Amino acid sequence: MQGKFKRNLIISSAVSVLILLISSTASLLSIRSLLDSNALVGHTQEVIYNINAGRASLLDAQTGVRGFLLTGREIHKQQYITALSKVDQYFENVRALTIDNPSQQQSLKELDVLNEEFFDYIAARVNEKMNNQPQHPDTIGNGTLLLDNIRKVITRMETAEQKLLEERTTESARYATYSIILIVAAALIALIISLLFFTRILKDYSARLLLQQELEKSEKETAERIKVISTIAGQIAEGNYEIRVNDSESDALGSVAVSLNNMGQALGRSFKSLSEKEWLQAGIAELNQVMIGEKTLEQLTKDVVEYLAHYTNSSAGVLYLIDGNDLYSSAGYSYIPEESRRRFKVGDGLTGQAVQSRKILEIKSLKADDIKISYALGEIKPGHVIAVPLMDILVEGAVELASVSQYSALQVEFLSSVANNIGIAIKAAQNRKRVQELLEETEAQSEELRVQHSELESMNAELETQTEKLQASEEELRVQQEELQQTNEELAERSVLLEEKNTEIQKKSEDLELTTRYKSEFLANMSHELRTPLNSILLLSRLLSENNDSNMNSEQVEFAKVIQSSGNGLLGLIDEILDLSKIEAGKMDLELMDIATTSITDNLRDLFTEVTKQKGIEFKIVLQDAPLVIRTDKMRLEQILKNLISNAIKFTSAGAVTLTVKKHATDDKIISFIVKDTGIGIPRE
């Protein structure tokens, strides 16, 4: 009996220890797999961050080049150079991180080729601007196509990494579930086997009559311990990882209790780590949602500081932005800074030092006269103040938060994780603001050009009137000269007078030639002066009509196209003015070609519809049996029609201006263009 009891005891202890070793080993392997999976998730997030940062640097380079081409300011050129220096760094990081991913490596090779072409293109445009060479509008489309191809490759890479992130996140969750199931199952198996051997040992004790009382007592104690262990195991299975078994016995049940305590401790650490990562990722995702949209800089900073204060349980907060070498308060939460703290130099105070050092700075022990947080019932002193620099490529600003309680390491890690995202969002909002300012500047230049064009038309009409008068005078003098020649023999005494008349005629002819030369020089000079702002308007209106950043609605894009079309028309008019000598000599050649009638009417409709709408009149185009295709010089026909319609609109304050296109009444080979208006008209006399 004694041998059987010892055998059962040895077997039960050995099995319990074996199960403990197996469950501990399985738990260790499961937790290690979980940690490896989490590390892969972090690796993928780092790849995505570098891809997004590289894309943002490309956009900064594009913005800097556009600003430099439009304004010629050195600050835009420096912005472009700084952004380009970061692009290769970010994508080299991606290359190193994805060395084991052939598809991403292939995409990076494609991206290297496209980046090199795009950088060469940008360098060529910058050199043209620096050398005062004219910008070629046709090359702008090449840059846009290159940038679109780069965006497609980057989007493909980011999509692949997002898919990989989802797979690894799912795998991490699966490992976490397997860990729980494995540990709980091992604990239950150990408990069942322990109960089984306990029953066998209990039967052996029952057979020993002399030790009956001691066996009963032992059985009672063991049952209570098993009940406690079973209860604790059930609570651990339900998610209570803080509970522990207070069993100091060194027997089999004591070993089970120790294993159960170790299991609860390991599960608690694992799920605490998962909970913290989930809190971090949820905060980052929610903040990204807050920053999405085309918000103004003031609204963006207000939303960001409010969200950060709520999510970190801060009592107050202020967000500062960089302005040269200064920091100024852009938005606050539950705190209004004093006048001296609304604007200060970089390097001054906690926030200024954080911006200068590009590091997070904290103050945990505050003096009695330091910052206080006011509320309706009084004031409280914060226990912890933290300053976080907000960076894109450069430092864009900083946020300062204060809390009555101490910030945890997890909260500080969250603020560090979102700092770059906030910096990128602030930079994007500032870029949107600069684009809007450039658009307004373009509109002002367009209005100035329109006024100059109107003045040029008036001066041209006046010069034409003077030319006609001089031609009439010349004809009159020619007739007088013929009459004098006929009467020269009969009126010899008038020879002196005739000579004086001839001298006067010669002087007027020279005056006419001088006036004509002055007119041609004036028109040529004015045309060259108009070309410079007109080329800028054509370039900028084309960039706006392409809407690469998708930040304009369809109506605004249509306005930009109308500006471009009008500018092209004006450019053609200027070319005609420069060729005025050919017109006067009667050597102008017509460029005849087959043109769709609707292409002419559509251009005129796009050009004048918005003008007449703003003036409160109607612009109509009527096609009466007009042929689909006509053979004409399109540029000169449109020039004539634009002049007629412009004059009609100019002298029409109410009603409508109508362009009628129809076949000639008697000759099918002739087409008529009739401009009719309801304006003041021309008197019959």
JOLIN-V685115 format. One record per pair of residues at least 6 apart in sequence whose C-alpha atoms are under 7 Angstrom apart, sorted by sequence separation. I is the first residue (numbers start at 1). J is the second residue. If there is no record, write none. Layout:
I&J + I&J
This chain:
98&104 + 99&105 + 128&134 + 206&212 + 248&254 + 309&315 + 321&327 + 322&328 + 346&352 + 347&353 + 354&360 + 373&379 + 374&380 + 389&395 + 390&396 + 582&588 + 612&618 + 664&670 + 98&105 + 128&135 + 205&212 + 247&254 + 309&316 + 320&327 + 321&328 + 345&352 + 346&353 + 354&361 + 372&379 + 373&380 + 390&397 + 488&495 + 612&619 + 663&670 + 664&671 + 68&76 + 309&317 + 320&328 + 321&329 + 372&380 + 373&381 + 389&397 + 390&398 + 649&657 + 663&671 + 664&672 + 67&76 + 68&77 + 291&300 + 320&329 + 321&330 + 346&355 + 347&356 + 372&381 + 389&398 + 648&657 + 662&671 + 663&672 + 95&105 + 205&215 + 247&257 + 319&329 + 320&330 + 346&356 + 371&381 + 372&382 + 388&398 + 389&399 + 609&619 + 662&672 + 65&76 + 232&243 + 318&329 + 319&330 + 350&361 + 387&398 + 388&399 + 661&672 + 662&673 + 64&76 + 65&77 + 245&257 + 305&317 + 319&331 + 387&399 + 388&400 + 545&557 + 661&673 + 64&77 + 232&245 + 290&303 + 305&318 + 318&331 + 319&332 + 329&342 + 387&400 + 544&557 + 660&673 + 661&674 + 305&319 + 318&332 + 328&342 + 329&343 + 386&400 + 387&401 + 484&498 + 659&673 + 660&674 + 64&79 + 65&80 + 317&332 + 318&333 + 328&343 + 386&401 + 545&560 + 659&674 + 660&675 + 64&80 + 229&245 + 245&261 + 317&333 + 327&343 + 328&344 + 385&401 + 386&402 + 544&560 + 545&561 + 659&675 + 244&261 + 316&333 + 317&334 + 326&343 + 327&344 + 366&383 + 385&402 + 658&675 + 659&676 + 61&79 + 301&319 + 316&334 + 317&335 + 326&344 + 327&345 + 365&383 + 384&402 + 385&403 + 658&676 + 61&80 + 316&335 + 326&345 + 327&346 + 364&383 + 384&403 + 541&560 + 657&676 + 658&677 + 60&80 + 325&345 + 326&346 + 364&384 + 382&402 + 383&403 + 384&404 + 541&561 + 657&677 + 325&346 + 363&384 + 364&385 + 382&403 + 383&404 + 384&405 + 656&677 + 657&678 + 61&83 + 121&143 + 242&264 + 363&385 + 382&404 + 383&405 + 384&406 + 541&563 + 542&564 + 656&678 + 60&83 + 61&84 + 241&264 + 362&385 + 363&386 + 381&404 + 383&406 + 384&407 + 541&564 + 655&678 + 241&265 + 362&386 + 58&83 + 118&143 + 361&386 + 362&387 + 652&677 + 57&83 + 241&267 + 361&387 + 538&564 + 652&678 + 653&679 + 57&84 + 241&268 + 305&332 + 306&333 + 360&387 + 361&388 + 396&423 + 652&679 + 118&146 + 229&257 + 236&264 + 305&333 + 360&388 + 391&419 + 392&420 + 477&505 + 651&679 + 652&680 + 57&86 + 58&87 + 301&330 + 302&331 + 359&388 + 360&389 + 390&419 + 391&420 + 538&567 + 648&677 + 651&680 + 57&87 + 301&331 + 302&332 + 359&389 + 389&419 + 390&420 + 645&675 + 358&389 + 392&423 + 597&628 + 644&675 + 114&146 + 298&330 + 390&422 + 391&423 + 392&424 + 596&628 + 597&629 + 54&87 + 354&387 + 390&423 + 534&567 + 596&629 + 597&630 + 354&388 + 355&389 + 595&629 + 596&630 + 354&389 + 594&629 + 595&630 + 626&661 + 54&90 + 114&150 + 351&387 + 594&630 + 595&631 + 626&662 + 53&90 + 54&91 + 350&387 + 594&631 + 617&654 + 618&655 + 619&656 + 620&657 + 621&658 + 622&659 + 623&660 + 624&661 + 625&662 + 626&663 + 335&373 + 593&631 + 594&632 + 616&654 + 617&655 + 618&656 + 619&657 + 620&658 + 621&659 + 622&660 + 623&661 + 624&662 + 625&663 + 51&90 + 111&150 + 592&631 + 593&632 + 617&656 + 618&657 + 619&658 + 620&659 + 621&660 + 622&661 + 623&662 + 50&90 + 51&91 + 355&395 + 592&632 + 593&633 + 50&91 + 566&607 + 592&633 + 111&153 + 470&512 + 591&633 + 50&93 + 51&94 + 355&398 + 590&633 + 50&94 + 562&606 + 562&607 + 107&153 + 47&94 + 351&398 + 527&574 + 351&400 + 47&97 + 527&578 + 104&157 + 184&237 + 524&577 + 523&577 + 524&578 + 463&519 + 69&126 + 69&129 + 187&260 + 322&396 + 321&396 + 322&397 + 321&397 + 320&397 + 321&398 + 320&398 + 319&398 + 320&399 + 319&399 + 318&399 + 319&400 + 318&400 + 317&400 + 318&401 + 317&401 + 316&401 + 317&402 + 316&402 + 314&401 + 315&402 + 316&403 + 314&402 + 315&403 + 314&403 + 315&404 + 446&537 + 442&537 + 312&411 + 51&154 + 51&158 + 48&158 + 48&161 + 44&161 + 44&165 + 41&165 + 41&168 + 40&168 + 41&169 + 297&426 + 37&168 + 297&429 + 296&429 + 297&430 + 37&171 + 38&172 + 280&414 + 284&418 + 291&425 + 295&429 + 37&172 + 34&172 + 34&175 + 33&175 + 34&176 + 30&175 + 31&179 + 30&179 + 27&179 + 27&183 + 23&183 + 23&186 + 19&190 + 16&190 + 16&194 + 12&194 + 12&197 + 8&197 + 8&201 + 5&201 + 5&204 + 1&204 + 16&252 + 13&252 + 20&259 + 137&539
